[in-house]
Amino acid sequence: MNIKTHLAVLDDEADITQLLATYLGSQGYRISQLHSGKELMELMARDAPALVLLDLGLPGEDGFSIARALREHWHCGLVIVTGRGDAVDKVVGLEVGADDYVTKPFDLRELLARVKAVLRRITPPAVAPAPAQTAAPSTLRFAQWQLDTDARRLLDPKGDEVALTTGEFDLLTTLVTHPGRVLSRDFLLTATRGRDGGPFDRTIDVQIGRLRKKVEADPDNPQIIKSVRGAGYILVPRVEAA
């Protein structure tokens, strides 16, 4: 049986939700149209979608608070689709855990491509397992931290799990699987989001800052994820199979 991927579109403008429902529905997705945070929370409780497209400009509601609630209680893709194009809003949106940020007016084909990119990152690929003798280790240790790439879990030196957003996990995995190498912002953006960044795209910087707050003893003096001025970022500790 062909089960369609479920997407939720939350926007106070009915013409926007209908436009996205029609277009994304024609691409093979099952769409729920919503117009309030309350409707979204009720949907999440009974039929959680794989990805939410969230407008920030909801009358009488804080879109950022809705995004935080999604990140705290559910594992799903989150793409903010909003008319608020201010750089500060974009930074805050990424800091609260959005996987992508799209401003209105948007191109439907570009939005579809971004949705697909997020879904690819949060959905394990259906591939046959590699032979045991050549399979890469799924759990990697660095500086007493453990990253399980199969279970998508990060354990701190005490063995406690540390919550990561989808974007944070993908970024950390890319760094851990390329230890000792300076990775450019463009490389990291392509590896984690499937797209190139412009000269003013600071998405990776925001996520690096969030990661440092979670894995560094002193985020202002990082020893695990270091910056290389003008080049990018490097994971300093040795990485080994756990």
SERO-4910 file (N, C-alpha, C, O; in steps of 0.05 Angstrom, whole numbers):
BEGIN
 pado doro    nc1    nc2    nc3   cac1   cac2   cac3    cc1    cc2    cc3    oc1    oc2    oc3
  Met    A     17    -24      0      0      0      0     18     25      0     37     26     15
  Asn    A     11     44    -17     26     69    -19     16     89      2     -6     99      0
  Ile    A     33     93     23     25    112     44     37    139     38     62    142     36
  Lys    A     21    159     35     30    186     29     43    199     53     33    196     76
  Thr    A     64    214     49     77    229     71     58    252     79     48    267     62
  His    A     55    254    105     36    274    116     50    300    122     69    301    137
  Leu    A     40    322    111     50    349    116     28    366    128      5    363    121
  Ala    A     35    384    147     16    403    158     24    431    149     47    439    151
  Val    A      4    446    140      9    474    132     -7    492    152    -32    490    153
  Leu    A      7    508    167     -6    526    186     -2    555    178     20    565    178
  Asp    A    -24    568    170    -24    596    162    -51    607    167    -71    593    163
  Asp    A    -53    632    176    -79    644    181    -94    652    156   -118    657    156
  Glu    A    -79    652    133    -92    659    107   -101    634     93    -84    617     85
  Ala    A   -127    631     90   -138    606     78   -129    603     49   -125    580     40
  Asp    A   -124    625     34   -115    622      7    -87    610      5    -80    596    -14
  Ile    A    -71    616     25    -44    605     26    -44    575     31    -31    560     18
  Thr    A    -60    568     52    -61    539     58    -73    523     35    -65    501     30
  Gln    A    -93    535     22   -105    521     -1    -86    518    -24    -85    498    -37
  Leu    A    -71    540    -29    -51    539    -51    -30    517    -46    -24    501    -64
  Leu    A    -20    516    -21      1    496    -15    -11    468    -14      2    449    -23
  Ala    A    -36    466     -5    -49    439     -4    -53    429    -32    -49    405    -37
  Thr    A    -61    446    -50    -66    438    -78    -40    430    -91    -38    409   -104
  Tyr    A    -19    447    -88      6    442   -102     20    418    -90     29    399   -104
  Leu    A     24    418    -64     38    395    -51     22    369    -53     34    348    -55
  Gly    A     -4    372    -53    -21    348    -57    -17    336    -84    -17    312    -87
  Ser    A    -13    353   -104     -9    344   -131     18    330   -134     23    315   -154
  Gln    A     36    334   -114     62    322   -115     63    296    -99     84    284    -94
  Gly    A     39    287    -89     38    261    -76     38    262    -46     40    241    -33
  Tyr    A     35    286    -34     34    288     -5      6    290      6    -13    299     -8
  Arg    A      2    281     31    -24    284     44    -22    310     61     -3    312     77
  Ile    A    -40    328     58    -38    355     70    -60    360     90    -84    354     85
  Ser    A    -52    370    113    -72    380    133    -69    411    133    -48    422    138
  Gln    A    -92    424    129    -93    453    130   -101    463    157   -122    455    168
  Leu    A    -85    480    169    -90    490    196    -88    520    197    -74    533    181
  His    A   -102    532    217   -102    562    218    -96    573    246    -99    597    251
  Ser    A    -88    555    265    -82    564    292    -63    544    305    -62    521    297
  Gly    A    -49    554    325    -31    537    340    -47    515    354    -37    492    357
  Lys    A    -70    521    364    -87    501    378    -94    478    359    -92    455    367
  Glu    A   -101    484    334   -107    463    315    -82    446    310    -85    421    306
  Leu    A    -59    459    309    -34    443    304    -28    424    326    -22    401    322
  Met    A    -31    434    351    -25    417    374    -45    393    375    -37    371    383
  Glu    A    -70    398    368    -89    376    368    -82    356    346    -85    331    351
  Leu    A    -73    365    323    -65    347    302    -40    331    310    -39    307    305
  Met    A    -21    344    323      4    331    331     -3    308    350     11    287    350
  Ala    A    -23    311    367    -30    291    387    -44    267    374    -41    245    384
  Arg    A    -58    271    352    -73    248    341    -62    238    315    -66    214    309
  Asp    A    -48    254    299    -38    246    273    -15    263    265    -17    279    246
  Ala    A      7    260    279     30    278    275     41    276    247     47    254    237
  Pro    A     45    299    233     56    299    206     86    295    207     99    298    228
  Ala    A     97    288    184    126    285    182    140    312    181    163    315    188
  Leu    A    125    333    172    137    360    169    115    380    172     93    376    163
  Val    A    122    403    185    104    425    188    114    449    174    138    457    177
  Leu    A     97    462    158    103    488    146     89    509    163     64    510    163
  Leu    A    104    526    176     93    544    197     97    573    189    119    582    183
  Asp    A     74    587    190     75    616    187     79    629    214     67    621    234
  Leu    A     96    649    216    101    663    241     80    684    248     75    690    271
  Gly    A     68    695    227     50    718    231     21    710    237      3    717    222
  Leu    A     17    695    259    -10    686    266    -22    706    285    -10    713    305
  Pro    A    -46    716    279    -59    736    297    -62    726    326    -74    705    330
  Gly    A    -51    741    344    -54    734    373    -37    711    382    -41    702    405
  Glu    A    -19    701    365     -3    678    373     27    684    366     33    699    348
  Asp    A     44    671    381     73    674    376     83    650    361     85    628    372
  Gly    A     89    654    336     99    632    319    124    619    330    127    594    327
  Phe    A    142    634    342    166    623    353    160    604    376    173    584    379
  Ser    A    140    611    392    132    593    414    121    567    404    126    546    415
  Ile    A    106    568    382     96    544    370    119    526    360    119    502    363
  Ala    A    139    539    347    163    525    338    177    511    361    186    488    359
  Arg    A    180    526    383    194    514    407    178    490    417    190    470    425
  Ala    A    152    492    418    136    470    428    139    445    410    140    423    420
  Leu    A    140    450    384    144    427    366    171    413    371    173    389    372
  Arg    A    192    429    375    218    418    380    220    404    407    235    384    409
  Glu    A    206    413    426    207    402    453    193    375    455    201    357    470
  His    A    171    372    439    154    348    443    152    329    420    143    307    423
  Trp    A    161    338    396    158    320    372    183    321    355    197    340    354
  His    A    187    298    341    209    297    322    197    298    294    186    278    284
  Cys    A    198    322    282    187    325    255    202    347    242    217    363    254
  Gly    A    200    348    215    212    370    201    197    396    206    173    396    210
  Leu    A    211    418    205    199    444    210    210    465    190    234    471    191
  Val    A    193    475    173    200    496    154    183    520    160    159    519    157
  Ile    A    196    542    167    181    567    171    176    580    144    195    585    129
  Val    A    151    587    139    143    600    114    129    625    122    106    624    131
  Thr    A    142    648    118    131    673    130    138    697    114    156    697     97
  Gly    A    123    718    118    128    744    106    149    760    120    157    781    111
  Arg    A    158    750    144    177    764    160    206    757    150    217    736    158
  Gly    A    217    775    134    243    769    122    266    782    136    289    781    125
  Asp    A    262    794    159    283    807    174    304    786    182    297    764    190
  Ala    A    329    794    180    351    775    187    349    766    216    355    743    222
  Val    A    340    783    234    338    775    262    317    753    265    321    734    280
  Asp    A    294    756    251    273    736    252    284    709    242    278    688    253
  Lys    A    300    710    220    311    685    209    329    672    229    328    647    233
  Val    A    347    688    242    365    676    261    350    664    284    356    641    293
  Val    A    330    678    295    314    667    317    300    642    308    298    622    323
  Gly    A    289    641    284    275    618    274    293    593    273    285    571    281
  Leu    A    318    597    264    337    575    263    346    567    292    351    544    297
  Glu    A    348    587    309    356    581    337    335    564    352    343    548    368
  Val    A    310    568    346    289    553    360    286    525    347    269    509    356
  Gly    A    301    520    325    301    493    315    289    488    287    286    466    279
  Ala    A    283    510    272    272    506    245    293    494    227    317    500    229
  Asp    A    285    476    210    303    463    191    308    481    167    329    478    153
  Asp    A    290    499    161    293    517    139    275    541    143    256    540    159
  Tyr    A    281    563    129    266    588    133    261    600    105    280    606     91
  Val    A    236    602     97    228    611     70    211    636     73    192    636     89
  Thr    A    217    657     59    202    682     60    182    684     37    187    675     15
  Lys    A    160    697     43    140    702     22    147    728      8    159    746     21
  Pro    A    141    731    -18    129    710    -35    150    689    -42    174    695    -43
  Phe    A    141    664    -46    160    643    -51    152    629    -78    130    631    -87
  Asp    A    172    615    -89    168    599   -113    160    571   -104    174    559    -88
  Leu    A    137    561   -114    127    535   -105    147    513   -111    150    494    -94
  Arg    A    161    514   -133    181    493   -139    204    494   -120    214    473   -112
  Glu    A    213    518   -112    235    520    -93    226    510    -66    241    496    -52
  Leu    A    202    517    -58    191    508    -32    190    477    -32    197    465    -12
  Leu    A    180    465    -53    179    436    -55    207    424    -52    210    404    -38
  Ala    A    227    436    -65    254    425    -63    264    426    -35    278    408    -26
  Arg    A    257    448    -20    266    451      7    252    430     26    264    419     44
  Val    A    227    426     20    211    406     36    224    378     32    228    364     51
  Lys    A    230    372      7    242    346      1    269    343     14    276    321     24
  Ala    A    284    364     14    311    363     27    309    358     57    324    342     67
  Val    A    290    371     70    287    366     99    277    338    104    287    324    122
  Leu    A    258    328     88    248    301     91    270    280     87    270    260    101
  Arg    A    288    285     68    310    267     64    328    265     89    338    244     95
  Arg    A    332    288    102    350    288    125    337    275    149    352    264    166
  Ile    A    311    275    152    299    264    176    288    236    172    280    223    191
  Thr    A    289    226    147    279    199    141    302    181    134    316    186    114
  Pro    A    307    159    149    328    140    142    325    129    115    302    121    108
  Pro    A    346    127     98    343    116     71    337     86     72    348     71     89
  Ala    A    320     77     55    313     48     53    333     34     35    328     31     11
  Val    A    355     26     46    376     13     31    383    -13     45    379    -16     69
  Ala    A    394    -32     29    403    -57     41    427    -52     58    444    -36     51
  Pro    A    430    -67     81    453    -63     98    479    -72     84    478    -91     69
  Ala    A    501    -59     90    526    -66     79    536    -91     92    528    -97    115
  Pro    A    554   -107     79    565   -130     92    579   -122    119    590   -100    121
  Ala    A    578   -140    138    587   -134    165    616   -125    165    624   -108    180
  Gln    A    633   -138    148    661   -132    148    668   -104    137    690    -94    142
  Thr    A    649    -92    122    654    -66    110    636    -44    122    639    -21    115
  Ala    A    618    -52    139    599    -32    150    613    -12    167    630    -19    184
  Ala    A    607     14    163    618     35    180    606     34    208    582     27    210
  Pro    A    621     40    228    610     39    255    588     60    258    591     83    249
  Ser    A    567     53    272    545     71    275    548     89    300    536    110    301
  Thr    A    565     81    319    570     97    343    599    106    343    617     90    342
  Leu    A    602    132    344    628    145    344    633    160    369    615    173    380
  Arg    A    657    159    379    665    172    404    684    195    399    704    191    384
  Phe    A    679    218    411    698    240    409    697    255    435    676    262    445
  Ala    A    720    260    447    722    275    472    703    265    493    690    280    508
  Gln    A    700    238    495    683    224    514    653    227    508    636    217    523
  Trp    A    646    240    486    618    241    476    614    217    458    633    208    445
  Gln    A    589    208    455    583    186    437    560    195    418    539    204    427
  Leu    A    564    191    393    544    198    372    536    173    358    552    160    345
  Asp    A    510    165    361    499    142    348    484    151    323    463    162    325
  Thr    A    497    146    300    485    157    275    461    141    266    444    151    251
  Asp    A    458    115    274    435    100    267    411    108    284    389    113    274
  Ala    A    415    109    310    393    116    329    389    147    330    369    156    342
  Arg    A    407    162    318    406    192    319    405    201    348    388    217    355
  Arg    A    425    192    363    426    200    391    454    210    398    474    200    387
  Leu    A    455    230    415    481    240    425    481    236    456    463    245    469
  Leu    A    502    223    466    505    218    494    528    234    505    550    234    493
  Asp    A    524    248    527    546    264    539    565    245    554    560    221    556
  Pro    A    587    256    564    607    239    578    596    223    601    607    203    609
  Lys    A    573    231    613    561    216    635    541    195    625    531    179    641
  Gly    A    537    194    599    518    175    587    490    184    584    472    169    577
  Asp    A    485    210    590    459    222    587    454    231    559    472    242    546
  Glu    A    430    227    549    423    236    522    419    266    521    406    278    539
  Val    A    430    278    500    427    307    496    410    311    471    415    301    450
  Ala    A    388    326    475    369    331    453    381    349    431    393    370    437
  Leu    A    379    340    407    388    356    384    366    359    364    350    341    360
  Thr    A    365    382    351    346    385    329    357    370    305    380    361    305
  Thr    A    340    366    284    349    352    260    373    365    248    393    352    241
  Gly    A    372    392    246    395    407    234    420    404    251    442    401    240
  Glu    A    417    406    277    441    403    295    453    376    292    477    373    291
  Phe    A    436    355    291    447    327    289    461    324    263    483    312    263
  Asp    A    450    333    241    462    329    215    489    344    213    508    335    202
  Leu    A    490    368    225    514    384    225    536    370    242    559    368    233
  Leu    A    529    361    266    548    347    283    558    321    269    582    315    270
  Thr    A    540    306    257    548    282    243    568    288    221    588    274    217
  Thr    A    564    309    206    582    317    184    610    324    196    630    316    185
  Leu    A    610    339    218    636    346    230    650    321    241    674    318    238
  Val    A    635    303    255    647    280    267    657    260    247    677    246    252
  Thr    A    644    259    224    653    240    203    675    252    185    685    239    167
  His    A    683    277    191    706    290    177    724    303    198    730    326    196
  Pro    A    734    287    218    750    299    239    777    309    229    789    298    211
  Gly    A    786    331    241    812    342    234    813    356    208    834    364    199
  Arg    A    790    360    195    789    373    169    774    399    172    753    401    185
  Val    A    784    420    159    770    446    159    748    444    138    753    440    115
  Leu    A    723    447    147    700    446    129    688    474    126    682    488    145
  Ser    A    685    482    101    675    509     95    645    510    101    632    490    103
  Arg    A    635    534    105    606    538    109    590    527     86    570    515     90
  Asp    A    600    532     61    585    522     38    584    491     38    563    480     31
  Phe    A    607    478     45    607    449     46    587    439     67    571    421     62
  Leu    A    587    451     91    569    443    112    540    448    105    523    432    111
  Leu    A    535    470     91    507    477     84    497    457     63    474    448     64
  Thr    A    514    450     44    506    431     23    503    403     35    484    389     28
  Ala    A    521    395     53    519    369     65    495    365     83    484    343     85
  Thr    A    487    387     97    465    384    116    438    394    105    417    385    115
  Arg    A    438    412     86    413    422     76    409    419     46    387    426     36
  Gly    A    428    408     33    425    402      4    424    427    -13    412    426    -35
  Arg    A    436    449     -4    436    473    -21    460    490    -15    473    487      6
  Asp    A    467    507    -34    489    525    -30    480    550    -15    456    557    -16
  Gly    A    498    563     -2    492    587     13    502    612     -2    521    610    -17
  Gly    A    488    634      2    498    659     -9    519    671     10    524    661     31
  Pro    A    530    694      1    552    706     17    543    716     45    559    719     63
  Phe    A    516    720     48    507    730     74    491    708     89    477    714    109
  Asp    A    492    683     80    478    662     94    494    653    118    516    643    116
  Arg    A    482    657    142    496    650    167    482    628    181    484    625    206
  Thr    A    467    611    166    453    588    178    472    570    194    466    563    216
  Ile    A    495    564    182    514    546    195    525    558    220    529    545    240
  Asp    A    531    584    219    542    598    243    522    596    266    530    591    289
  Val    A    496    599    260    476    597    281    476    569    293    475    566    318
  Gln    A    476    549    276    475    521    286    500    513    301    499    498    320
  Ile    A    523    523    292    548    518    306    546    530    334    555    517    354
  Gly    A    536    554    336    532    566    362    515    550    381    520    547    404
  Arg    A    493    539    370    475    522    386    489    496    394    486    487    417
  Leu    A    504    484    376    518    460    382    539    464    404    542    448    422
  Arg    A    553    486    403    574    492    423    561    495    450    574    486    470
  Lys    A    538    506    452    525    508    478    518    481    490    515    478    514
  Lys    A    516    461    473    509    434    482    533    416    487    531    398    504
  Val    A    555    420    472    577    401    475    602    413    486    621    398    494
  Glu    A    604    439    488    628    452    498    625    458    528    604    467    537
  Ala    A    647    454    543    647    462    571    645    492    574    632    503    592
  Asp    A    659    506    555    658    535    554    653    543    525    672    545    509
  Pro    A    628    548    518    621    555    490    636    579    479    640    581    455
  Asp    A    644    597    497    659    621    488    688    615    482    702    631    470
  Asn    A    698    592    491    725    583    486    725    554    477    734    537    492
  Pro    A    714    549    454    709    521    445    734    505    441    754    516    430
  Gln    A    734    480    449    756    462    446    749    439    428    767    424    419
  Ile    A    724    434    423    715    412    406    710    421    378    721    409    359
  Ile    A    693    441    374    687    452    348    700    480    346    690    499    358
  Lys    A    721    482    331    736    507    330    731    521    303    726    508    283
  Ser    A    732    548    304    730    564    280    758    567    268    778    570    282
  Val    A    759    567    241    783    573    227    777    598    210    762    597    190
  Arg    A    787    620    218    780    646    207    782    646    176    803    639    165
  Gly    A    761    653    163    760    655    134    758    629    120    758    628     95
  Ala    A    757    607    135    757    580    122    733    564    130    720    551    113
  Gly    A    725    563    156    702    547    164    706    536    192    714    551    210
  Tyr    A    699    511    196    700    499    223    713    472    222    714    459    201
  Ile    A    724    463    245    739    438    247    732    424    273    731    437    294
  Leu    A    727    398    272    724    382    296    752    373    304    765    358    290
  Val    A    761    382    328    788    379    336    794    351    348    814    339    341
  Pro    A    777    340    366    784    315    379    786    291    360    775    291    338
  Arg    A    802    271    368    803    246    353    776    232    355    763    232    375
  Val    A    768    220    333    743    205    331    749    175    328    766    167    311
  Glu    A    736    158    344    740    130    342    713    115    345    694    126    356
  Ala    A    713     90    336    688     74    339    685     68    369    704     61    383
  Ala    A    660     71    379    654     66    407    653     36    412    648     28    434
***
